[in-house]
Amino acid sequence: MRLVVLTGAGISAESGVPTFRDAGGLWEGHRVEDVATPEAFGRDPDTVHRFYDSRRHAVAQVEPNPAHDALARLEGALGDDLLVITQNVDDLHERAGSRRLLHMHGDLLTARCTACEARSPIAADLIERPRCPECGERMLRPDVVWFGELPYHLDEIDEALLACDAFAAIGTSGAVYPAAGFVMTAAEFGARTIELNLAASEITPLFEEVRHGPASLVVPAWVDEVLAGRA
Ligand code: APR
């Protein structure tokens, strides 16, 4: 069975990583237009660097939770028949052991040079203006997809959605496209669809099956059923 799983901030919530739109979420404390757009970076790079440097420090303090672990276990059993597409920029899926993973909104731990476009692992806070290891310029930005920019891996994602037998969305509000539309594409090409989320989301009505509850409980239970051939 070819399975595509989309994850959002909700899968990392119980690890202690704030979501965006829940109470106390990141967009409560920051205006998107101040920290997550190319214009914001052009206008005030320090504020943008401070926002992402602090999120990187916060993620380094937390651990994957049983939901991340369950998806890594699922990959161990399904191998290439599983693809996880994450909207998250944290590295908790990787630290849980997932490898068949696409970061469609980029990666908090990677920098991209605005002079030569080279990507490099972030070794120091970007607000310190470290040099690009490739060209030596001090022009690094977080390799995170901002509002108004095109998400990464869309061709590969489309291919996977057209071919999958089942599609699951975990911990996403369905507030941002194109990710919020993936369920419709998968369903259109015959996939079964399931939403695993703490509460009803904007896209809940689009799913055949919905299970509400904390990811650390509902995801391992669902993975057990998939592995037993019951889901
Ligand atoms: N278990 C499962 N789901 C949870 C949990 C939990 N413990 N806690 C919260 N959720 C759910 C919420 O109910 C909500 O539906 O996770 C979702 C989080 O929604 P958002 O904060 O909007 O995060 P996300 O859907 O990932 O946002 C998508 O928006 O701001 C952009 O680029 C950013 O990638 C992000 C995109």
py3Dmol code that shows the C-alpha trace and the ligand (Angstrom):
import py3Dmol

protein = """\
ATOM      1  CA  MET A   1       0.000   0.000   0.000  1.00  0.00           C
ATOM      2  CA  ARG A   2       1.510   3.366  -1.020  1.00  0.00           C
ATOM      3  CA  LEU A   3       0.945   5.855   1.783  1.00  0.00           C
ATOM      4  CA  VAL A   4       1.520   9.612   1.857  1.00  0.00           C
ATOM      5  CA  VAL A   5       1.478  11.368   5.230  1.00  0.00           C
ATOM      6  CA  LEU A   6       1.339  15.162   5.592  1.00  0.00           C
ATOM      7  CA  THR A   7       2.386  16.584   8.960  1.00  0.00           C
ATOM      8  CA  GLY A   8       1.932  20.043  10.444  1.00  0.00           C
ATOM      9  CA  ALA A   9       2.929  21.828  13.622  1.00  0.00           C
ATOM     10  CA  GLY A  10       0.460  19.777  15.677  1.00  0.00           C
ATOM     11  CA  ILE A  11       2.670  16.673  15.471  1.00  0.00           C
ATOM     12  CA  SER A  12       5.454  18.575  17.272  1.00  0.00           C
ATOM     13  CA  ALA A  13       3.170  20.318  19.807  1.00  0.00           C
ATOM     14  CA  GLU A  14       3.554  17.653  22.504  1.00  0.00           C
ATOM     15  CA  SER A  15       7.318  17.833  22.112  1.00  0.00           C
ATOM     16  CA  GLY A  16       7.010  21.427  23.294  1.00  0.00           C
ATOM     17  CA  VAL A  17       7.278  23.187  19.913  1.00  0.00           C
ATOM     18  CA  PRO A  18       4.591  25.909  19.661  1.00  0.00           C
ATOM     19  CA  THR A  19       2.150  25.649  16.772  1.00  0.00           C
ATOM     20  CA  PHE A  20       1.229  28.719  14.728  1.00  0.00           C
ATOM     21  CA  ARG A  21      -2.506  29.238  15.146  1.00  0.00           C
ATOM     22  CA  ASP A  22      -3.403  27.627  18.461  1.00  0.00           C
ATOM     23  CA  ALA A  23      -3.651  29.690  21.635  1.00  0.00           C
ATOM     24  CA  GLY A  24      -0.113  30.854  22.481  1.00  0.00           C
ATOM     25  CA  GLY A  25       0.959  30.016  18.928  1.00  0.00           C
ATOM     26  CA  LEU A  26       3.794  31.690  17.069  1.00  0.00           C
ATOM     27  CA  TRP A  27       1.488  33.975  15.108  1.00  0.00           C
ATOM     28  CA  GLU A  28       0.097  35.289  18.375  1.00  0.00           C
ATOM     29  CA  GLY A  29       3.472  36.717  19.370  1.00  0.00           C
ATOM     30  CA  HIS A  30       4.716  37.770  15.918  1.00  0.00           C
ATOM     31  CA  ARG A  31       3.212  39.364  12.827  1.00  0.00           C
ATOM     32  CA  VAL A  32       3.833  37.172   9.763  1.00  0.00           C
ATOM     33  CA  GLU A  33       4.663  40.302   7.801  1.00  0.00           C
ATOM     34  CA  ASP A  34       7.451  41.118  10.262  1.00  0.00           C
ATOM     35  CA  VAL A  35       9.217  37.734  10.376  1.00  0.00           C
ATOM     36  CA  ALA A  36       8.081  35.409   7.572  1.00  0.00           C
ATOM     37  CA  THR A  37       8.096  37.281   4.257  1.00  0.00           C
ATOM     38  CA  PRO A  38      10.905  38.255   1.832  1.00  0.00           C
ATOM     39  CA  GLU A  39       9.868  41.906   2.331  1.00  0.00           C
ATOM     40  CA  ALA A  40      10.352  41.585   6.109  1.00  0.00           C
ATOM     41  CA  PHE A  41      13.836  40.165   5.525  1.00  0.00           C
ATOM     42  CA  GLY A  42      14.717  42.975   3.151  1.00  0.00           C
ATOM     43  CA  ARG A  43      13.381  45.610   5.551  1.00  0.00           C
ATOM     44  CA  ASP A  44      14.706  44.280   8.871  1.00  0.00           C
ATOM     45  CA  PRO A  45      16.891  41.163   8.598  1.00  0.00           C
ATOM     46  CA  ASP A  46      17.859  41.307  12.294  1.00  0.00           C
ATOM     47  CA  THR A  47      14.253  40.795  13.450  1.00  0.00           C
ATOM     48  CA  VAL A  48      13.885  37.863  11.056  1.00  0.00           C
ATOM     49  CA  HIS A  49      17.222  36.337  12.163  1.00  0.00           C
ATOM     50  CA  ARG A  50      16.261  36.751  15.841  1.00  0.00           C
ATOM     51  CA  PHE A  51      12.922  34.964  15.206  1.00  0.00           C
ATOM     52  CA  TYR A  52      14.520  31.961  13.471  1.00  0.00           C
ATOM     53  CA  ASP A  53      17.647  31.831  15.667  1.00  0.00           C
ATOM     54  CA  SER A  54      15.377  31.605  18.754  1.00  0.00           C
ATOM     55  CA  ARG A  55      13.150  28.908  17.142  1.00  0.00           C
ATOM     56  CA  ARG A  56      16.295  26.904  16.305  1.00  0.00           C
ATOM     57  CA  HIS A  57      17.499  27.140  19.927  1.00  0.00           C
ATOM     58  CA  ALA A  58      14.042  26.078  21.172  1.00  0.00           C
ATOM     59  CA  VAL A  59      13.902  23.015  18.893  1.00  0.00           C
ATOM     60  CA  ALA A  60      17.363  21.921  20.075  1.00  0.00           C
ATOM     61  CA  GLN A  61      15.955  21.682  23.640  1.00  0.00           C
ATOM     62  CA  VAL A  62      13.089  19.282  22.800  1.00  0.00           C
ATOM     63  CA  GLU A  63      12.730  15.656  21.741  1.00  0.00           C
ATOM     64  CA  PRO A  64      10.597  13.783  19.189  1.00  0.00           C
ATOM     65  CA  ASN A  65       7.364  12.441  20.700  1.00  0.00           C
ATOM     66  CA  PRO A  66       5.621   9.047  20.166  1.00  0.00           C
ATOM     67  CA  ALA A  67       3.915  10.382  17.026  1.00  0.00           C
ATOM     68  CA  HIS A  68       7.267  11.074  15.327  1.00  0.00           C
ATOM     69  CA  ASP A  69       8.542   7.690  16.560  1.00  0.00           C
ATOM     70  CA  ALA A  70       5.470   5.900  15.169  1.00  0.00           C
ATOM     71  CA  LEU A  71       5.992   7.374  11.683  1.00  0.00           C
ATOM     72  CA  ALA A  72       9.641   6.276  11.757  1.00  0.00           C
ATOM     73  CA  ARG A  73       8.459   2.770  12.750  1.00  0.00           C
ATOM     74  CA  LEU A  74       5.983   2.853   9.870  1.00  0.00           C
ATOM     75  CA  GLU A  75       8.803   3.726   7.453  1.00  0.00           C
ATOM     76  CA  GLY A  76      10.796   0.771   8.802  1.00  0.00           C
ATOM     77  CA  ALA A  77       7.924  -1.507   7.752  1.00  0.00           C
ATOM     78  CA  LEU A  78       6.745   0.176   4.528  1.00  0.00           C
ATOM     79  CA  GLY A  79      10.080   1.472   3.240  1.00  0.00           C
ATOM     80  CA  ASP A  80       9.665   3.241  -0.130  1.00  0.00           C
ATOM     81  CA  ASP A  81       5.882   2.788   0.044  1.00  0.00           C
ATOM     82  CA  LEU A  82       5.732   5.567   2.666  1.00  0.00           C
ATOM     83  CA  LEU A  83       6.465   9.240   2.052  1.00  0.00           C
ATOM     84  CA  VAL A  84       6.181  11.852   4.797  1.00  0.00           C
ATOM     85  CA  ILE A  85       5.679  15.425   3.614  1.00  0.00           C
ATOM     86  CA  THR A  86       6.168  17.858   6.463  1.00  0.00           C
ATOM     87  CA  GLN A  87       5.239  21.532   6.647  1.00  0.00           C
ATOM     88  CA  ASN A  88       7.413  21.718   9.747  1.00  0.00           C
ATOM     89  CA  VAL A  89      10.910  23.158   9.701  1.00  0.00           C
ATOM     90  CA  ASP A  90      12.047  21.357  12.866  1.00  0.00           C
ATOM     91  CA  ASP A  91      14.203  18.208  12.661  1.00  0.00           C
ATOM     92  CA  LEU A  92      12.085  16.021  14.956  1.00  0.00           C
ATOM     93  CA  HIS A  93      11.081  13.588  12.193  1.00  0.00           C
ATOM     94  CA  GLU A  94      14.767  13.068  11.344  1.00  0.00           C
ATOM     95  CA  ARG A  95      15.721  12.665  14.974  1.00  0.00           C
ATOM     96  CA  ALA A  96      12.972  10.020  15.354  1.00  0.00           C
ATOM     97  CA  GLY A  97      14.504   8.125  12.397  1.00  0.00           C
ATOM     98  CA  SER A  98      12.365   9.151   9.403  1.00  0.00           C
ATOM     99  CA  ARG A  99      14.382   9.397   6.172  1.00  0.00           C
ATOM    100  CA  ARG A 100      11.724   9.300   3.425  1.00  0.00           C
ATOM    101  CA  LEU A 101      10.809  12.871   4.225  1.00  0.00           C
ATOM    102  CA  LEU A 102      10.225  16.073   2.252  1.00  0.00           C
ATOM    103  CA  HIS A 103      10.416  19.458   3.989  1.00  0.00           C
ATOM    104  CA  MET A 104       8.066  21.474   1.779  1.00  0.00           C
ATOM    105  CA  HIS A 105       8.501  24.632   3.891  1.00  0.00           C
ATOM    106  CA  GLY A 106      12.258  24.269   4.294  1.00  0.00           C
ATOM    107  CA  ASP A 107      14.448  23.460   7.241  1.00  0.00           C
ATOM    108  CA  LEU A 108      15.313  25.538  10.323  1.00  0.00           C
ATOM    109  CA  LEU A 109      18.803  24.011  10.555  1.00  0.00           C
ATOM    110  CA  THR A 110      19.850  24.924   7.012  1.00  0.00           C
ATOM    111  CA  ALA A 111      20.973  28.316   5.711  1.00  0.00           C
ATOM    112  CA  ARG A 112      20.733  29.466   2.122  1.00  0.00           C
ATOM    113  CA  CYS A 113      23.177  32.050   0.745  1.00  0.00           C
ATOM    114  CA  THR A 114      21.405  34.956  -0.975  1.00  0.00           C
ATOM    115  CA  ALA A 115      24.608  35.627  -2.931  1.00  0.00           C
ATOM    116  CA  CYS A 116      25.392  32.174  -4.381  1.00  0.00           C
ATOM    117  CA  GLU A 117      22.251  30.159  -3.399  1.00  0.00           C
ATOM    118  CA  ALA A 118      24.406  27.452  -1.760  1.00  0.00           C
ATOM    119  CA  ARG A 119      22.817  25.655   1.209  1.00  0.00           C
ATOM    120  CA  SER A 120      24.797  24.855   4.346  1.00  0.00           C
ATOM    121  CA  PRO A 121      24.099  23.533   7.853  1.00  0.00           C
ATOM    122  CA  ILE A 122      23.712  26.408  10.304  1.00  0.00           C
ATOM    123  CA  ALA A 123      26.644  26.383  12.714  1.00  0.00           C
ATOM    124  CA  ALA A 124      26.166  29.815  14.308  1.00  0.00           C
ATOM    125  CA  ASP A 125      23.278  32.233  14.839  1.00  0.00           C
ATOM    126  CA  LEU A 126      22.565  33.953  11.538  1.00  0.00           C
ATOM    127  CA  ILE A 127      22.261  37.297  13.321  1.00  0.00           C
ATOM    128  CA  GLU A 128      26.076  37.059  13.767  1.00  0.00           C
ATOM    129  CA  ARG A 129      26.276  37.154   9.979  1.00  0.00           C
ATOM    130  CA  PRO A 130      28.463  34.026   9.538  1.00  0.00           C
ATOM    131  CA  ARG A 131      30.166  33.634   6.154  1.00  0.00           C
ATOM    132  CA  CYS A 132      28.735  31.327   3.479  1.00  0.00           C
ATOM    133  CA  PRO A 133      31.055  28.283   3.428  1.00  0.00           C
ATOM    134  CA  GLU A 134      30.768  28.283  -0.399  1.00  0.00           C
ATOM    135  CA  CYS A 135      31.367  31.893  -1.460  1.00  0.00           C
ATOM    136  CA  GLY A 136      32.450  33.546   1.787  1.00  0.00           C
ATOM    137  CA  GLU A 137      29.793  36.273   1.605  1.00  0.00           C
ATOM    138  CA  ARG A 138      27.969  37.218   4.817  1.00  0.00           C
ATOM    139  CA  MET A 139      24.589  36.886   3.063  1.00  0.00           C
ATOM    140  CA  LEU A 140      22.949  33.852   4.670  1.00  0.00           C
ATOM    141  CA  ARG A 141      19.164  33.533   5.275  1.00  0.00           C
ATOM    142  CA  PRO A 142      17.161  30.765   6.938  1.00  0.00           C
ATOM    143  CA  ASP A 143      16.335  28.120   4.311  1.00  0.00           C
ATOM    144  CA  VAL A 144      12.668  28.403   5.297  1.00  0.00           C
ATOM    145  CA  VAL A 145       9.869  29.060   2.766  1.00  0.00           C
ATOM    146  CA  TRP A 146       8.263  32.417   3.566  1.00  0.00           C
ATOM    147  CA  PHE A 147       4.770  33.597   2.665  1.00  0.00           C
ATOM    148  CA  GLY A 148       4.776  34.582  -0.990  1.00  0.00           C
ATOM    149  CA  GLU A 149       7.507  32.042  -1.836  1.00  0.00           C
ATOM    150  CA  LEU A 150       6.973  28.709  -3.606  1.00  0.00           C
ATOM    151  CA  PRO A 151       7.153  25.614  -1.369  1.00  0.00           C
ATOM    152  CA  TYR A 152       9.854  23.047  -2.159  1.00  0.00           C
ATOM    153  CA  HIS A 153       9.438  19.590  -3.805  1.00  0.00           C
ATOM    154  CA  LEU A 154       6.010  20.295  -5.377  1.00  0.00           C
ATOM    155  CA  ASP A 155       6.634  18.077  -8.445  1.00  0.00           C
ATOM    156  CA  GLU A 156       7.683  15.120  -6.296  1.00  0.00           C
ATOM    157  CA  ILE A 157       4.716  15.738  -3.990  1.00  0.00           C
ATOM    158  CA  ASP A 158       2.246  15.833  -6.885  1.00  0.00           C
ATOM    159  CA  GLU A 159       3.637  12.565  -8.237  1.00  0.00           C
ATOM    160  CA  ALA A 160       3.226  10.899  -4.839  1.00  0.00           C
ATOM    161  CA  LEU A 161      -0.337  12.195  -4.361  1.00  0.00           C
ATOM    162  CA  LEU A 162      -1.441  10.901  -7.759  1.00  0.00           C
ATOM    163  CA  ALA A 163      -0.014   7.435  -7.066  1.00  0.00           C
ATOM    164  CA  CYS A 164      -0.884   6.859  -3.412  1.00  0.00           C
ATOM    165  CA  ASP A 165      -3.505   4.421  -2.111  1.00  0.00           C
ATOM    166  CA  ALA A 166      -3.954   6.305   1.155  1.00  0.00           C
ATOM    167  CA  PHE A 167      -3.330   9.840   2.410  1.00  0.00           C
ATOM    168  CA  ALA A 168      -3.151  10.923   6.052  1.00  0.00           C
ATOM    169  CA  ALA A 169      -2.882  14.447   7.455  1.00  0.00           C
ATOM    170  CA  ILE A 170      -1.542  14.835  10.985  1.00  0.00           C
ATOM    171  CA  GLY A 171      -1.585  18.006  13.106  1.00  0.00           C
ATOM    172  CA  THR A 172      -2.357  20.606  10.483  1.00  0.00           C
ATOM    173  CA  SER A 173      -5.017  23.329  10.494  1.00  0.00           C
ATOM    174  CA  GLY A 174      -5.415  23.245   6.702  1.00  0.00           C
ATOM    175  CA  ALA A 175      -4.980  27.021   6.724  1.00  0.00           C
ATOM    176  CA  VAL A 176      -2.192  27.186   4.142  1.00  0.00           C
ATOM    177  CA  TYR A 177      -2.169  26.025   0.514  1.00  0.00           C
ATOM    178  CA  PRO A 178      -0.966  24.081  -1.388  1.00  0.00           C
ATOM    179  CA  ALA A 179      -0.644  21.648   1.556  1.00  0.00           C
ATOM    180  CA  ALA A 180      -4.309  22.101   2.526  1.00  0.00           C
ATOM    181  CA  GLY A 181      -5.338  20.912  -0.943  1.00  0.00           C
ATOM    182  CA  PHE A 182      -3.294  17.689  -0.953  1.00  0.00           C
ATOM    183  CA  VAL A 183      -6.224  15.665   0.442  1.00  0.00           C
ATOM    184  CA  MET A 184      -8.401  16.668  -2.536  1.00  0.00           C
ATOM    185  CA  THR A 185      -5.756  15.634  -5.061  1.00  0.00           C
ATOM    186  CA  ALA A 186      -5.200  12.279  -3.336  1.00  0.00           C
ATOM    187  CA  ALA A 187      -8.950  11.588  -3.094  1.00  0.00           C
ATOM    188  CA  GLU A 188      -9.498  12.576  -6.740  1.00  0.00           C
ATOM    189  CA  PHE A 189      -7.043   9.837  -7.755  1.00  0.00           C
ATOM    190  CA  GLY A 190      -8.715   7.204  -5.610  1.00  0.00           C
ATOM    191  CA  ALA A 191      -6.819   7.340  -2.313  1.00  0.00           C
ATOM    192  CA  ARG A 192      -8.483   6.693   1.020  1.00  0.00           C
ATOM    193  CA  THR A 193      -8.058   9.709   3.309  1.00  0.00           C
ATOM    194  CA  ILE A 194      -7.777  10.115   7.075  1.00  0.00           C
ATOM    195  CA  GLU A 195      -7.201  13.131   9.314  1.00  0.00           C
ATOM    196  CA  LEU A 196      -5.502  12.689  12.692  1.00  0.00           C
ATOM    197  CA  ASN A 197      -5.782  15.987  14.548  1.00  0.00           C
ATOM    198  CA  LEU A 198      -6.411  17.364  18.028  1.00  0.00           C
ATOM    199  CA  ALA A 199      -9.606  19.050  16.901  1.00  0.00           C
ATOM    200  CA  ALA A 200     -11.603  19.797  13.749  1.00  0.00           C
ATOM    201  CA  SER A 201      -9.532  21.682  11.186  1.00  0.00           C
ATOM    202  CA  GLU A 202     -10.496  23.756   8.143  1.00  0.00           C
ATOM    203  CA  ILE A 203     -10.188  20.633   5.972  1.00  0.00           C
ATOM    204  CA  THR A 204     -11.820  18.017   8.253  1.00  0.00           C
ATOM    205  CA  PRO A 205     -14.917  17.784   5.982  1.00  0.00           C
ATOM    206  CA  LEU A 206     -12.670  16.672   3.076  1.00  0.00           C
ATOM    207  CA  PHE A 207     -11.542  13.447   4.778  1.00  0.00           C
ATOM    208  CA  GLU A 208     -13.256  10.046   4.635  1.00  0.00           C
ATOM    209  CA  GLU A 209     -12.168   9.282   8.186  1.00  0.00           C
ATOM    210  CA  VAL A 210     -11.291  11.624  11.052  1.00  0.00           C
ATOM    211  CA  ARG A 211      -9.735  10.764  14.406  1.00  0.00           C
ATOM    212  CA  HIS A 212      -9.477  13.544  16.982  1.00  0.00           C
ATOM    213  CA  GLY A 213      -7.019  13.415  19.827  1.00  0.00           C
ATOM    214  CA  PRO A 214      -3.426  14.241  20.712  1.00  0.00           C
ATOM    215  CA  ALA A 215      -0.962  13.027  18.063  1.00  0.00           C
ATOM    216  CA  SER A 216       1.134  11.181  20.633  1.00  0.00           C
ATOM    217  CA  LEU A 217      -1.886   8.891  21.245  1.00  0.00           C
ATOM    218  CA  VAL A 218      -3.817   8.728  17.952  1.00  0.00           C
ATOM    219  CA  VAL A 219      -0.789   8.359  15.623  1.00  0.00           C
ATOM    220  CA  PRO A 220       0.831   5.320  17.283  1.00  0.00           C
ATOM    221  CA  ALA A 221      -2.608   3.631  17.523  1.00  0.00           C
ATOM    222  CA  TRP A 222      -3.268   4.305  13.826  1.00  0.00           C
ATOM    223  CA  VAL A 223       0.223   3.066  12.833  1.00  0.00           C
ATOM    224  CA  ASP A 224      -0.389  -0.161  14.763  1.00  0.00           C
ATOM    225  CA  GLU A 225      -3.603  -0.667  12.778  1.00  0.00           C
ATOM    226  CA  VAL A 226      -1.877   0.072   9.447  1.00  0.00           C
ATOM    227  CA  LEU A 227       0.863  -2.429  10.270  1.00  0.00           C
ATOM    228  CA  ALA A 228      -1.738  -5.029  11.259  1.00  0.00           C
ATOM    229  CA  GLY A 229      -3.481  -4.464   7.924  1.00  0.00           C
ATOM    230  CA  ARG A 230      -6.558  -3.096   9.678  1.00  0.00           C
ATOM    231  CA  ALA A 231      -6.376   0.524   8.436  1.00  0.00           C
TER     232      ALA A 231
END
"""
ligand_1 = """\
36
APR
N -1.928 16.662 18.446
C -2.507 16.742 17.212
N -2.854 17.911 16.631
C -2.586 19.037 17.317
C -1.993 19.035 18.605
C -1.665 17.777 19.165
N -1.105 17.668 20.373
N -1.884 20.326 19.029
C -2.392 21.099 18.047
N -2.817 20.332 17.026
C -3.421 20.758 15.755
C -4.326 21.971 15.880
O -5.645 21.558 16.145
C -4.206 22.586 14.481
O -5.167 22.024 13.604
O -2.361 21.147 14.922
C -2.807 22.156 14.015
C -1.804 23.283 14.031
O -2.206 24.226 13.069
P -1.227 25.432 12.695
O -0.733 26.067 13.949
O -1.956 26.274 11.678
O 0.044 24.739 12.024
P 0.169 24.191 10.545
O -1.113 23.615 10.060
O 1.358 23.329 10.495
O 0.470 25.539 9.698
C 0.732 25.366 8.321
O 1.275 27.713 8.173
O 2.253 29.520 9.168
C 2.423 28.575 8.178
O 4.473 27.794 7.362
C 3.636 27.717 8.463
O 3.937 25.373 7.992
C 3.072 26.312 8.615
C 1.736 26.397 7.896
"""
view = py3Dmol.view(width=600, height=400)
view.addModel(protein, "pdb")
view.setStyle({"model": 0}, {"cartoon": {"style": "trace"}})
view.addModel(ligand_1, "xyz")
view.setStyle({"model": 1}, {"stick": {}})
view.zoomTo()
view.show()
